[in-house]
Amino acid sequence: MKLYSNPASPFARKARIIVRELNLTKVVEEVNVDTRSQSDEVRKLNPLGKIPVLVLNDGSTIIDSRVICEYLNETGGGKFFPGMSIWREVSGRWKAMTLQALGDGICDAAVASIYESRRPPEQQSPAALEKYGKAITTSLEVLAPANFAKTITIGEIAVACALGYLDFRLPQLTWRENHPKLRDWYEIFAQYPSMKDTWPAALS
Ligand SMILES: N[C@@H](CCC(=O)N[C@@H](CS)C(=O)NCC(=O)O)C(=O)O
């Protein structure tokens, strides 16, 4: 399988963490692509022009990090998506999926805000930037590590990737100052080898 990704993408990072946690590194080859300079190539893989994209050995393609992560979890026999059956741990499953949606939503707002700030100053929308900023700060306020799962799920992975992305692209937010509990939780989570091995970096 080929995982088209980029070391700067917080969405691809979730999948790259799962690849490492489930020892799938020998069956999943990571291919770096740049969505800016290789946008035509990326659109051939995913009509939306976004990464990550997973291409299976038979040539079929899976898009969107949530779908890719669930496929990798199933392939590797993981437990990052609790309660796959409606008869078991149903609440755990929806909690994990909702936490993932919140972590991904922070990334959506952060990525959109970065794209907006790269536009020529006269074309930037202060209202849009304010909206993205509010989405990030309000979401951080509701993230309470006391409610996180004891066994790591896709939800905690998504939140950790979001916080890592804020450090990487929006360090001026200094999110730790207002969220000491989240800071303490992240400090421990960030020590996982799979987190260290997927630290965000700009694609050169
Ligand atoms: N919902 C998608 C979001 C993916 C996404 O926004 N990826 C960004 C990179 S961080 C991208 O490919 N952006 C290229 C573009 O929008 O042109 C997912 O979870 O996979």
The ligand as a MOL file (V3000), in Angstrom:
LIG
                    3D

  0  0  0     0  0            999 V3000
M  V30 BEGIN CTAB
M  V30 COUNTS 20 19 0 0 0
M  V30 BEGIN ATOM
M  V30 1 N -10.7530 16.0210 5.7400 0
M  V30 2 C -9.4660 15.7740 5.1240 0
M  V30 3 C -8.6240 17.0470 5.2040 0
M  V30 4 C -7.2830 16.8660 4.4880 0
M  V30 5 C -6.5740 18.2000 4.2620 0
M  V30 6 O -7.1510 19.3050 4.4280 0
M  V30 7 N -5.3070 18.0960 3.8560 0
M  V30 8 C -4.5360 19.2810 3.5100 0
M  V30 9 C -3.0920 19.1190 3.9900 0
M  V30 10 S -2.9380 19.3830 5.7110 0
M  V30 11 C -4.4490 19.3720 2.0050 0
M  V30 12 O -4.2170 18.3840 1.3480 0
M  V30 13 N -4.6360 20.5850 1.4670 0
M  V30 14 C -4.4500 20.8480 0.0770 0
M  V30 15 C -5.4560 21.8260 -0.4460 0
M  V30 16 O -6.4990 22.0380 0.2060 0
M  V30 17 O -5.1960 22.3460 -1.5290 0
M  V30 18 C -8.7800 14.6060 5.8350 0
M  V30 19 O -9.0570 14.3830 7.0170 0
M  V30 20 O -8.0040 13.8670 5.1860 0
M  V30 END ATOM
M  V30 BEGIN BOND
M  V30 1 1 1 2
M  V30 2 1 2 3
M  V30 3 1 2 18
M  V30 4 1 3 4
M  V30 5 1 4 5
M  V30 6 2 5 6
M  V30 7 1 5 7
M  V30 8 1 7 8
M  V30 9 1 8 9
M  V30 10 1 8 11
M  V30 11 1 9 10
M  V30 12 2 11 12
M  V30 13 1 11 13
M  V30 14 1 13 14
M  V30 15 1 14 15
M  V30 16 2 15 16
M  V30 17 1 15 17
M  V30 18 2 18 19
M  V30 19 1 18 20
M  V30 END BOND
M  V30 END CTAB
M  END
